[in-house]
Amino acid sequence: MRKPFRSSYHFLAFYLAIVVQLFSLACSRKAESPSQQQSVASKKQIVIAAVGDVMMPGSIQAVVRRNKYNYDLLFEKVALDLGAADITFANLETPVDHKAKISGYPKFNARPELLAALKRSGVDIVTIANNHVMDAGVEGLKRTIDNITTAGLLYTGAGKTKAEAGEIKYITAKDLFVAFLAYTYSTNERLPKRKEKEPGVNILRTDSKADLSHAAEKVREARQSADVVIMSLHWGDEYKTLPSRWQRQVAAELIEAGADIILGHHPHVLQPIESYTAKDGRQGVIAFSLGNFISSQNYGVSFKNRNHKRARRGDGIILSLTAVKKSDRTSVTKIEFQPIWTMREKVGASTVARPVSLAREIARLEALPKRSKEEENEMKLLSHRQKLIIEMFSPQPAANMP
């Protein structure tokens, strides 16, 4: 059993539930009478969804290229879920430079069609504050920003100038004003020299108190006008399933500064979701790592080796947070998550890795009148991954206080 953390953190006291059919929920909302819809709207509540790392390895992009750069096929099995929220957020962990060739690890680059596909799938805003943001160089970053804007997406965490990188991005949804900020621990390629007119990326280096102080100041600025403040952080240790002490310190200080929600990326595996009670009584939510949303890092995993270390790299969630504003104070009242898995499926003559809802895929296989041995093993694998994700995020006893 996991030992309780000895810190000022508390495990989630919020209600955690598995979302089996977000689309069904969305449909039921559409079926409400006008009076019911008005009642819901009067509560001033919104649903914010978030997913993890959007990675574009060479194997996935090769399939997309063979399908006339149809990136939609990568998200078609989760698009309804992403679109059910009022605002959906993702970590775009690849440049999108149309003047450079597409490429996978270690230096990513994708086509602009990826951004249009993300927009159509329901994504509204992406963070580009991550270690791969400079993979295509300075001009590649500039073109990435242009392509994001052309696709109708918002972005946070970097900019064509240092000042632009530091801008707080705002989205209004159902009369709630939501602020987004994003920082990364570093970039793989060196940033341009500190000239104001050169591109910038928001940096919060590990163990840097100065960087943390600067980020906290930006959070306080956002808090002055926003109903909800969301901070995206590219941090932590790759493939570690528990957050570091530094992650906990950063989360605590940013929530004390005014952040409501912290969305973590970079470990490429899931890490816990916890709550933190600020001194002013606000309850902050910390998703230390949302895992991969799409990647090829769980290659070779089957039911036979279902507990291989690479299996965790295929686990992910669609996190759904309900924020409600009452008496000029907004709080997160519900946290839901839908387990997803990067599954390899046939698309024409090719096999592509793409995210699927574990609950729906299991239900589809269970409904088959007759299953092959391959389908039987696939269902067992998916059921096993679903069980592990559910257990990971089940409510835990309150942590011991120091």
Secondary structure, 3 states (H helix, E strand, C coil): CCCCCCCCCEECCCCEEECCCHHHHHHHHHCCCHHHHHHHHHCCEEEEEEEEEECCCHHHHHHHHHCCCCCHHHHCCCHHHHHCCCEEEEEECCCCCCCCCCECCCCCECCCHHHHHHHHHCCCEEECCCCCCCCCHHHHHHHHHHHHHHCCCEEECEECCHHHHCCCEEEEECCEEEEEEEEECCCCCCCCCCCCCCCEECECCCCCHHHHHHHHHHHHHHHCCCCEEEEEEECCCCCCCCCCHHHHHHHHHHHHHCCCEEEEECCCCECCEEEEECCCCCEEEEECCEEEEECCCCCCCCCCCCCCHHHHHHEEEEEEEEEEEECCEEEEEEEEEEEEEEEEEEECCEEEEEEEEHHHHHHHHHCCCCCCHHHHHHHHHHHHHHHHHHHHHCCCCCCCCC
